[in-house]
Amino acid sequence: MKFKRRLTAVILSLSIVATVLSTGHMPSVNAAEPIVVVIDPGHGGSNLGTDYLPIPEKHYTMIVAMYMKKQLENYQNVQVYLTHSEDIDMSLEERAEFADKVNADFVFSLHFNMSISHILYGSEVWVPSEGSLYSQGYSVANEFLTQFEEMGLFNRGIKTRIGSKGADYYGIIRQCALRNIPAVIVEHCHVDHSNDAPYMESQLKEFGIRDAEAVARYFGLVSKDGKTDYSGYAPLAVPVPTSRVVNDTTAPTHVSANLLSYDKTGKYATVELTALDAESPIQYYSYSYDNGLTWSMLQPWTKGNPTITISINMEYGKKENLIFKAYNLYDKSTDSNPIRLTDVK
């Protein structure tokens, strides 16, 4: 019964927002004025997207896209388009062609994430891998992730991914790059993790509003009522790279654990944990105190610090070897040295 109510609420929300937006007409676009934003609701039609939840991803992306469009249209000097407003099949090339046709200044492809192991959580943004498209993508991605962190989501970072042919892996980014249009993929959160699941139930409108505010800040927009003015705001300045920015394909080079204290009851341990990776930052850690048979939920690493001090509650289970994993930006992990708890006096 709870699922039926939630399903009905989501579908009703989608219907209401669609009705609001469908009353407008699509005006002509000037290449320079106003700023042209294209919102791409990820998936659609037979392409369900992530189907971990009973309601497929394609419905969530459309709801958020519509709220984002509605919020952005509260600003001056911006024209907003959706690549599609109905549940249809649409290729990535067709989406990029649409953006090119309306002289898009930016394409924002909206998505929700899931990991194969169901252990990852948080938000991330994928950006083009070279030139000014990378710089623009990275700068606007920073605005999105700042918004999501304010909502309480974990920041999984700004990333590139290179395919087997040496170009951008993700089709919407690659197809837009061929047309010299900056595009990013916004992965709002992980639908399959308990940390992020509540956002799927109650924060879809908030996601849309936050997405719009990220774009408004990046472009320095001013609201039509004059109450919100980002014209003096300076987004993150990102130098244009001299070569393609490739993703990290290797695990952290060094992970070590040093036991600082272990109480007599055997329930708590304080450990100094060090992890090094020259290619990407350390993002999470996890631990096992039963010789690697079971692992804790991923814990956030203190960003920018190679060494952290942590306290672990080991109340339940047999305590043997205490081992840690450290994960980098691309979720590659390395194990630490084991600490033999049975030898600690």
N, C-alpha and C positions, 0 to 999 in steps of 0.2 A: 504493500500500500504506500509506503514512504517513497519508493522509486516511482510509482505511478504519479504521485503528486509532484515530484521533482521534474519528471519528464513533461507533464502537462504545463508546469510553470515555465520551463525553458522554451517549449514550443510556442506558448502564448506570448512570451517576451519577444521571441523572434518575429511573430506575426504583428505585434503592436508596433515594434520599431520599423519593420518593413513598410507598414501602412503609412507611418509618419514620413518616411523618406521618399516613398513612391509618388507623393504629391508634387514634388519639385520637378523642374525640367532641367535638362543638361545644356547650359548655355555654352556659347562659343568660347574658345580658349585663345588667348594671346600668348605667344611663346615667352615673352618677357614679363608681362603684367596680365593678370596677377600670377602669383606663385601657383603652380599646378601640382597637386598631390594626388597620387594614385594609390588607393588602398586595395590590396589584393587579399581577399578572404581565402585562406589556404584550402585546397582540395575542392570538392563539389561533385555532384552527380554520382557516378559509379566509384569515384575516388573518395573513399570515406575518411581517409586520414587515420590517425590513431583511433583504434576501436577498442581500447581497454575498457572504457566505460560503456554502459548500455547505449548512451547517446554518442554517436561518432563525432570526431573532431570537427568535421565540416560544418556542423550546426553551431558549435561554439565560435568558430572563427567568423562566421557570418554575423552572429549577434554582436561580437566585439567590434567588427568592422563597421557595422551600422551605427553603433554608439560613437565610435571614433569619428565617423563622418559628420554626424549630427553636432558633436562638440566642436570640431574644427570649423564648421560653418558659422560658429559664433564669432569668428575672427574676420577682420578686414583683409582684403587683398589676397585672398586665397580661393582657388577653385578646387573642389574635391570630387574625385571620381572613384567609383568601385569598378574593378575589372569585371565583376558580375554581381548581380543582386538576386539572382535566382539559383536554385540548386541544380546546376548544369555541369556537364563535362566541359572542361576548357584546358587546352594544353598550355604549358609554360610559355611556349613560343607565342601563342595567341595572346596571352596576358601581356607579354613584352611588346607585341605589336600594337595592342590597344594603348599601352602607355606611350609608345612612340607617336601614335596617331594624334593623341591629345597634347603632345609636347610636354610630357611630364618632366618636372624638375626632380622628382624622387618617387620611388616605388617602395611601399611598405607591405611586405608579405607577412600576414599574421598566422601564427601557428600555436599549437600546444604540443608538449613533448611527452615522451615515454622512453624509458631505458629497458633494454632486454632483460637486465637483471633486477629491475624494479628497485634499485637502491639509490638512484640519483634524484636530486631535487633542486629546485631553483630555476632562475631565468637566465637566458643567454641570447646573444644576437650574433648572427652570421653576416659577414660583410665581404665585399669584393676584395680581391687579393693584390691589386696593383694600382699604381697611379693615383690620380686625384679621386677616383671612385673609392679607393680604399680610405683615403683621408676623410672624405665626406661621410662614408659609411661608418667609420670608427667614431667620428664626432657625434653623429646623430644617435648611434648605438649607446653612447655614454649617457645621453639624455634619457633614453628608454630605461636603461638599467638603474639610473638614479631614481626614476619614478617607482620602479618595482621594489627597490630597496626600501623606499619610504613606506610602501605597503607592507613590508615585513618579509619579503621574499629574499632568498639567498641569491647573490650575484655570482653566476657561473662564468661571466666574462664575455669578452668580445673576441670572435674567432673567425679565422679563414679556414677553408678546406679545399685542397687541390685534388682534382680527379686524375685518373690514370693517363690522360692525354696532356697533362700539365696546365690545364685551364681550371677555372673555378668549378668545383664539383656540383654545386646546387644550380639546377637549371634556370630558375627565375633570375638569379644573380648573373649567371653566364649569358643568358639571352638579353638581359637589359644592358650588360656591359658591351655586347656587340653593337648596341644602339647608343652607346655612350650615355646611358641613364643610370645614375646611382640607385642601387636597390639593396635592401637588407631584409633578412628573415628574422622576425621577432618570435622567439619561443618564450611565451609568457611564463609557463611553469610546467611541472611534470604532473600529468593527471593520475599517475599510478603510484604516487608516494603520499604517505599520510601527512607530511609537512605541507604539501601543496594542495591536496584534495579540497580543503575547505574553500579555497579561492574559486574553485569551479562551481561551487554551490551558491555563492553569494556575491562574488566580486566581478562578474562579467561586465556589468555597466562601468564599474570602477576601472577595469582594464581599458575599456574604450576611451574613457575620459583621460586616463593617464597617458595613453598612446597619443591622443590629440595634444595634450599639454607638452609632451616631449617634442612633437613636431613644431608646435607653436613657439617654444623656446628656441629651438634650433634655427628657425627662420626669422626670429625676432618679430613675431606678429603682435598686433594690437587688437583687442576685442572690439566688437562693434559698439558696445556700450561704453567703451573707454575705461572700464574698471580694471582690466588686465592689460598691462603694457610690458611686452618683452623686447621693445625696440632697443633698449640699452643693454640687453643681455648678451654676453659673449660666450658662445659655446666653446667646448674644448678645441683648441687649435692643434691639429695633427699634421705634422710634416708629410709631404708627398714622398713615399718611399722610392728609392732609386732602383729597386728590383722587386719582384713578386714576394709578398709576405706569405711564407708557407707555414703550414700547421706542424706542430710538434708530433712526431710519430714514435718517439722513444719514451721510456719510463724515467722517473727520477733517477739520477745517477747515484745518490747516496741517501740512505735512511738509517739512522741509528737511535737506539733507545738507552737511556741511562737511568737506572732506578735510584731515586733520591730517598724515598722512604716507603716502608711497608708495615702496616700496623700489625699488632700481635694477633688480632682476630682473623687476619687474612682477608679482610673485606675491602680495604682501601690501599691503593698504591699511588704514589706521586712520581711522575716520570718526566725527565727532560728529553724531549723528542726533537731531533734535527733531521731536516730533509733538504736536499739540494737538487736543483734542476736548472741548467743554464738556458734552456730553451723556452720554458713557460713556468708560470708561478705554481706553487703548491696550493691546492684548493681544499682538499679534505684529508682526514685521517680516520682510520678505524682500528679496532684492536680485538684481539682474541686472548683469552686466558685459559683456554682448554686445548692448547697446542694446535690451534688453527681449525678445529672442528666447527666452531661457530664464530661469527664475527658480529661486532656491534654495528649499529646504524652509523652511517658516515657522519662524522663530526666536522664542522667548519674549521679550517686552519686559519690562524691569525695572519691575515694577508701582509706580505712584505717582510715577515720575520722568518729567517731560516730555522730558528730554534724557539720552541714553545714549551711551557711547563704545564702539565695537565694532571688532574687527579681522577682516578678511576674507581668506580664503585663495583666491586666484584662479589656482590652478596650471594649470588646463586651459582651453582655449578661447581664442578671439580676444577681446582686451580693448579695448573701445571706450568707450561711455558707461556709467558706474556709476550705477544708478538704484535707489531704494529704494521699497518700499510699506510703509505702516503700516496696521494693521488694528485697528478698535475692538472693543468687546465683542460687537457684532452682526455682525462679520466684514465690515463696510464698509471699503473701503481707499482711500487717496489716495497718488498718486505724489509722490516728491520731485523737486527740481530735478536734472538730470543733471550728473554730474561727467565731463568729457571727459578720459579717461585718456591719450589720444593727445597731449594738450597739456601733460601734466605732465612736467617735466624733472627 
